[in-house]
Amino acid sequence: MSSLDPIPARTLPATARAPGKCILFGEHAVVRGAPELLVAVDLYTQVIVRPSERLRLNADPEALEHNPYLRPALEAAGGGISPLEIRSVSRLPRAAGLGSSAAFIAALSATLAAGHGGMDRGALAQRAFTVERSAQGVGSPGDTSASVAGGYVSLNADANDGEPLWAVSAGEERWEVRRERDPGWVWVVAYSGIPRSTADAVRAVAARLDRPDGPRLLDEFARVAGEGISAVAREDRPEVGRLLGRNQELLREVGVSHPRLEALLEAAGPASEGAKLTGAGRGGSIVALPKPGREVELLRRLARAGAVPFAVRPSTGVELIELDERPSDAEAP
């Protein structure tokens, strides 16, 4: 299955695997229409759905109350609250800014869609975002679109950049999603161990951008993200590194950095072209572009600084897989 093939019909039991994501440029400002660039990364969540006599998620019979994404995902699939046995396993740390909720929603939505006759990816991206937004109340469709599409994905980018994929909307808000060029790079992401709340951080930044200097900050976020998308496409590593640093300066200015993140950014400096926090901030993770040949050194530096680092590459989007391909990692959200 290619990253743009529709999700085929499949009789349950069925399983799907979806990637996490990393935001390279533009988090927070994307909510107000500025560009954003993300890459789907090869850290996956897998969901298995089987018919059952009762509804359970990871053996929890009260999952509808405990998991905020389960009820809207089941209702969006059109089958109501059906009795299903759902098992979810993941390599993505939770609340780490790496798209654990988006990957769970994309994998679950794809599996449910398969059981209801299949679905094209644009519709699946809209459904996954609607589910996530209904649970979190705020945010943009970048995470869920990256998990559905795979590879490098932009939102609100210049029309001359990338290949149009689909549009996603929420009320009067609308985001254009595009496929961007893959430069073939390895990235390093590192989880600080400090969990964060996307909704709280998004609301705090919204309040900051409503202040008198908000339009200036928003324009600068948009400029940096637009230039970052172009620099990645032309494989300009030094310029991408410089723009990562400038994006981090803006994220500090809107108040979403954290002392632990700053310590990790300092540790990454000698072995990276540039680095920044990724995701909502106030904890979570950083992303760094390694200097060529210094990937292992960068991983070691971040581990010594107390992070959980991963070397990641672009991943394919959500896909159905065979039932016997079962990972054995931690449960997803």
C-alpha positions in Angstrom: 0.0 0.0 0.0 1.5 3.4 -1.0 1.2 6.4 1.2 -1.7 7.8 -0.9 -3.6 4.6 -1.6 -7.1 4.5 0.0 -7.7 2.3 3.0 -9.2 -0.9 1.6 -12.2 -2.7 3.0 -11.3 -5.4 5.4 -13.4 -7.8 7.5 -12.6 -7.6 11.2 -10.3 -8.6 12.9 -7.9 -6.1 11.3 -4.9 -4.1 12.3 -3.3 -0.8 11.2 0.0 0.9 12.0 0.4 4.7 12.0 3.6 6.8 12.5 4.2 9.6 15.0 5.4 13.0 13.8 7.8 15.8 14.4 7.1 19.4 13.7 10.1 21.1 12.1 8.7 24.6 11.7 5.5 26.5 12.5 3.9 25.0 15.5 1.3 27.2 17.3 1.2 29.8 14.5 -0.3 27.3 12.1 -3.5 27.5 14.2 -3.8 31.1 12.8 -3.1 30.2 9.2 0.7 30.4 9.2 2.7 27.6 7.4 3.8 24.5 9.2 6.2 21.7 8.1 6.0 18.2 9.7 7.6 14.9 9.0 6.1 11.5 9.9 8.7 9.5 11.8 9.3 5.8 12.0 8.1 5.4 15.6 4.7 3.6 15.3 1.4 2.9 17.1 -0.4 -0.3 16.1 -4.1 -0.9 16.7 -5.8 -4.3 16.5 -9.6 -4.4 16.4 -11.6 -7.6 16.8 -15.4 -8.3 17.2 -16.2 -9.0 20.8 -19.1 -9.3 23.2 -18.2 -6.1 25.0 -16.2 -2.9 24.3 -12.7 -2.9 25.8 -9.5 -1.0 25.0 -6.3 -2.6 26.3 -8.5 -4.8 28.5 -10.2 -1.8 30.1 -14.0 -2.2 30.1 -14.4 1.5 31.1 -12.2 2.9 28.3 -15.0 5.2 27.1 -14.6 7.1 30.3 -10.8 6.8 30.5 -9.7 7.5 26.9 -10.9 10.8 25.4 -10.4 9.7 21.8 -12.3 6.4 21.8 -15.9 7.5 21.8 -15.5 10.2 19.1 -13.5 7.7 16.9 -16.2 5.0 17.2 -19.0 7.5 16.6 -17.2 9.0 13.6 -16.9 5.5 12.1 -20.7 5.4 11.8 -21.3 2.2 13.7 -22.1 3.6 17.0 -20.5 2.3 20.2 -20.0 -1.3 19.0 -18.8 -4.1 21.1 -15.1 -4.5 20.1 -11.9 -5.7 21.5 -9.3 -3.1 20.8 -5.6 -3.5 21.5 -3.1 -0.6 21.1 0.7 -0.8 21.4 3.2 1.9 20.6 6.9 3.0 20.5 5.8 6.7 21.0 6.2 8.2 24.5 3.0 9.8 25.6 2.6 13.6 26.0 6.0 14.0 24.4 5.2 16.2 21.4 5.7 13.3 19.0 2.1 12.7 17.9 1.2 9.7 20.1 -2.5 10.7 20.1 -2.5 11.4 16.3 -1.0 8.0 15.6 -3.5 6.2 17.8 -6.4 8.1 16.2 -5.1 7.5 12.7 -4.5 3.8 13.3 -7.9 3.2 15.0 -9.8 5.3 12.5 -8.1 3.4 9.6 -9.0 0.0 11.1 -12.6 1.0 11.8 -12.9 2.5 8.2 -11.6 -0.8 6.8 -14.3 -2.6 8.7 -16.9 -0.3 7.2 -15.9 -0.6 3.6 -12.7 1.4 3.3 -12.0 5.1 2.9 -9.8 7.5 0.9 -7.0 9.2 2.7 -8.4 12.8 2.5 -11.6 11.7 4.2 -9.6 9.7 6.7 -7.4 12.8 7.5 -10.5 14.9 8.0 -12.0 12.2 10.3 -8.9 11.8 12.3 -8.6 15.6 12.9 -12.2 15.9 13.8 -11.7 13.2 16.5 -8.6 14.8 17.9 -10.1 18.2 17.9 -13.3 17.0 19.6 -11.1 15.6 22.4 -8.6 18.4 22.8 -10.8 21.3 21.8 -8.0 23.2 20.0 -5.2 22.6 17.5 -4.5 22.1 13.8 -4.7 19.1 11.6 -0.9 18.8 11.0 -0.3 15.9 13.4 -3.2 13.7 12.0 -2.5 14.6 8.4 1.2 13.7 8.8 0.2 10.4 10.4 -2.3 9.6 7.6 0.0 10.7 4.7 3.5 9.9 5.9 6.6 11.7 4.7 7.1 15.5 4.8 3.8 17.4 5.0 3.1 21.1 5.0 0.1 23.1 6.0 -0.8 26.6 4.6 2.4 26.6 2.4 3.0 28.7 -0.7 1.1 27.3 -3.6 4.4 26.9 -5.5 5.6 24.5 -2.8 4.8 20.8 -2.8 2.0 18.6 -4.2 -1.6 19.2 -3.0 -2.9 16.3 -0.9 -6.2 17.5 0.6 -7.9 20.2 2.6 -9.0 19.8 6.2 -11.5 22.1 8.0 -13.1 22.8 11.3 -16.1 25.2 11.1 -14.8 28.2 9.2 -11.2 27.3 9.6 -9.5 25.5 6.6 -6.0 24.2 6.1 -4.4 23.2 2.8 -2.2 20.1 3.2 0.7 19.4 0.7 3.3 16.8 0.2 6.8 18.3 0.4 10.1 17.0 -0.9 12.1 14.5 1.1 15.8 15.5 1.4 16.8 12.1 2.6 18.0 13.2 6.0 18.2 11.5 9.4 16.8 13.6 12.3 17.2 13.1 16.0 14.3 13.6 18.4 14.8 13.5 22.2 12.1 13.3 24.9 12.9 15.4 27.9 10.8 13.3 30.3 8.6 16.3 31.1 5.0 15.6 29.9 3.1 18.5 28.5 -0.6 19.4 27.6 -1.1 20.4 24.1 -4.4 22.1 24.8 -3.0 24.2 27.7 0.0 25.3 25.6 -2.1 26.2 22.6 -4.4 28.3 24.7 -1.5 30.1 26.4 0.1 30.9 23.0 -3.3 32.1 21.7 -3.5 34.6 24.6 0.1 35.7 23.9 -0.6 36.3 20.2 -3.7 38.4 21.1 -1.4 41.0 22.7 -0.4 44.1 20.7 2.8 42.7 19.3 1.0 39.4 18.4 0.8 40.3 14.6 4.6 40.9 14.5 5.3 37.5 16.1 2.8 35.8 13.8 4.4 37.3 10.7 7.9 36.2 11.9 6.6 32.6 12.6 5.2 32.6 9.1 8.4 33.9 7.5 10.6 31.4 9.3 8.3 28.5 8.4 8.0 29.4 4.8 11.8 29.8 4.4 12.3 26.6 6.3 10.0 24.6 3.9 12.0 26.0 1.0 15.4 25.3 2.6 14.5 21.7 3.3 13.3 21.2 -0.3 16.6 22.4 -1.6 18.6 20.4 0.9 20.3 23.4 2.5 21.4 22.0 5.8 23.1 25.1 7.2 20.1 27.3 6.4 17.7 24.8 7.9 19.9 24.7 11.1 19.8 28.5 11.3 16.0 28.7 10.8 15.5 26.0 13.5 17.4 28.2 15.9 15.3 31.3 14.9 12.1 29.3 15.3 13.2 28.3 18.8 13.8 32.0 19.7 10.2 32.7 18.7 8.9 29.8 20.8 10.8 31.1 23.8 9.2 34.5 23.2 5.7 33.1 23.3 6.5 31.2 26.5 6.5 27.5 25.6 10.1 26.6 26.2 11.2 24.9 29.4 14.5 24.7 31.3 14.9 21.0 30.5 14.4 21.6 26.9 16.9 24.4 26.9 19.4 22.1 28.6 18.9 19.5 25.8 19.3 22.2 23.1 22.6 23.2 24.7 23.7 19.6 24.8 22.8 19.1 21.1 24.6 22.2 19.9 28.1 20.9 19.1 26.9 17.9 17.1 23.9 19.5 15.3 23.2 22.0 12.6 20.4 23.4 14.6 17.7 22.3 17.1 14.4 23.4 18.6 11.5 22.1 20.7 8.9 20.2 18.7 5.2 20.2 19.4 3.3 22.2 21.9 6.2 22.8 24.3 6.4 23.4 28.0 8.0 20.0 28.1 7.9 17.2 25.6 10.7 16.8 23.1 13.3 18.6 20.9 14.3 17.9 17.3 17.8 18.3 16.0 19.4 18.1 12.5 22.7 16.2 13.1 25.9 17.4 11.5 26.9 14.9 8.8 28.6 11.9 10.4 27.9 13.0 14.0 24.5 11.3 14.5 25.8 8.8 17.1 27.6 11.6 19.0 24.4 13.6 19.0 22.4 10.7 20.4 25.0 10.1 23.1 25.1 13.8 24.1 21.3 13.9 24.5 21.3 10.6 26.5 24.0 11.9 28.8 21.9 15.0 29.3 19.0 12.8 30.6 16.8 12.6 27.5 15.4 9.6 25.7 16.8 10.1 22.1 15.7 8.5 18.8 17.3 8.7 15.4 14.3 8.9 13.0 13.6 8.8 9.3 10.5 9.7 7.3 7.8 7.0 7.5 5.0 5.9 5.2 1.6 6.9 6.4 -1.0 4.8 8.2 -1.4 1.3 6.6 -3.3 -2.0 7.2 -0.9 -4.8 8.1 -1.2 -8.5 8.8 -2.5 -9.6 12.1 0.6 -11.6 13.0 2.9 -8.4 12.9 2.5 -7.5 16.5 5.0 -5.2 18.3 5.5 -5.7 22.0 6.0 -2.1 23.3 4.0 0.1 25.7 0.3 0.7 25.3 -0.7 3.8 23.4 -2.9 6.6 24.8 
